[in-house]
Amino acid sequence: MFNVKDFGAIGDGVSKDQVALQSAIDACHGAGGGKVVVPAGTYLTGTIYLKDYVHLELLPGAVIFGSPDLEEYNAPDAWPQNWTSVIEKANGRHLVVGVEVSHVTISGGGRIDGNRAAFFDPYKYTRANFPGTRPSHTVYFVESDHIVLENIEIFNATYWSCFLHGCEDVRIRGVNIRNDLKTWNGDGLDIDCCRRVTISDCNIVGSDDCIAIRADCRRLKDQTRACEDITITNCVLQNREAGIRFGVGNGIIRRCCVTNLAIRSGMGIVIHSDYADDSVRDKTIRPPASDRDGTDISELVISNLHMVTRIPFIIMSNYVANPRESTKVTIRDVMIRGVRAHGNNTTVIQGNHDMSVRNINFSDIDLVMHKGEGIANWKAAANCSERFAANRPYAFYAANAVGLHFNNVRLSWADDVIPDSWTHGMLCANVKDMTIQGSVLAAPENGKDIEQLDEWNEFI
């Protein structure tokens, strides 16, 4: 055991404890591994580097607190896999870091606090007009293995709370994440090109995606890594964007299980294979398709959810209103079952023109639709490129898909529905091999239950 107090740490929130913390970690590693104990107190620090076989135990009341001095953080080029984002004002500096490490644990009931307030005020600036930069991920692991994050808190992130990139054999359990709902890009957990990851019993509040499953391997040394064999269970998620998002990158996401979640968010489950390069934020402007094949997503099982959302589900090859002609990737073999959801906007299942969305199954779904906000803007738009995909006047919209199956799906309408907003329970265009069994897809008042069109048209 290596107590940071024995290495000169003060823990008063004023004294700089970076050297003491790092010295304790280095000594533990040098001794072949063990436990670095952080007693109750607030430890002001810049970047600390975790090492092989080190167990960082943050005891209850212990806080690793981000220094307001950027010079105390790692340089953006400190390791080859690191990156910055000019658009997102993230400078590539991190608080707790593991670079190519093995058998590292953070646990104990304490907190890692990114000290967001020291770097920007989201109530004063938008990200676009913010004149400075901010540290990137609060907790960051890259190309590491046998990582455990258990019974800790991650608060007040300056960017994503926890980013694992190209890691294997990861267990995340009982992690409590809290970010102000106005924080830009305030993701909870980002799992990118990782294998064999379990996430359970977490409580996440943030402004962006609570949990993002990604496949962007461009910066990794090993660019063959897929994001695969991921399980997420028994979590409570709240945010302004997606509860769970699958997508981003030019790689592969496969064999993921999501179950037993309570979600209150802008979007419930989002699955998109569009490349979505971080450097291109305008969703109507993209590099040539040959430069961004996108994410191939398959074999997802999503079950036992309760969701209160604006948009219950988005499953789209191209994360804009307009499909593209073709793509080298697909979204396929997705099963969504056992869901009770409330929504204000359309559930969208949309492939590109080559029918790149395939074999999507909805089973035992209770969906209650509410007001229908945004539909008026959709109807007023001159063309499809001006329309947000989930603002259509249909509870379900499906296009350019093969194998769409509804089994015991029950659609109902709340009392607060805006009059004359919704027109259909479901509208389908260019959908092949579709089955509907034991389902009630009732239309709103004076609308149509289900309408099927043979061809996709940008104005529907």
ZIZIMO-V268472 format. One record per helix or strand of 3 or more residues. SS is the DSSP state (2 for helix, 1 for strand). FROM is the first residue (numbers start at 1). TO is the last residue. If there is no record, write none. Layout:
<<SS | FROM | TO> <SS | FROM | TO>>
This chain:
<<2 | 4 | 7> <1 | 12 | 16> <2 | 18 | 30> <1 | 34 | 38> <1 | 41 | 45> <1 | 54 | 58> <1 | 62 | 66> <2 | 70 | 72> <1 | 96 | 99> <1 | 102 | 107> <1 | 111 | 113> <2 | 116 | 118> <1 | 139 | 142> <1 | 145 | 150> <1 | 153 | 155> <1 | 162 | 165> <1 | 168 | 173> <1 | 176 | 178> <1 | 189 | 192> <1 | 195 | 200> <1 | 203 | 205> <1 | 211 | 214> <1 | 227 | 238> <1 | 242 | 246> <1 | 252 | 272> <2 | 289 | 291> <1 | 296 | 316> <1 | 331 | 343> <1 | 347 | 350> <1 | 357 | 369> <2 | 375 | 380> <2 | 384 | 386> <2 | 389 | 391> <1 | 394 | 413> <1 | 424 | 437> <1 | 448 | 453>>
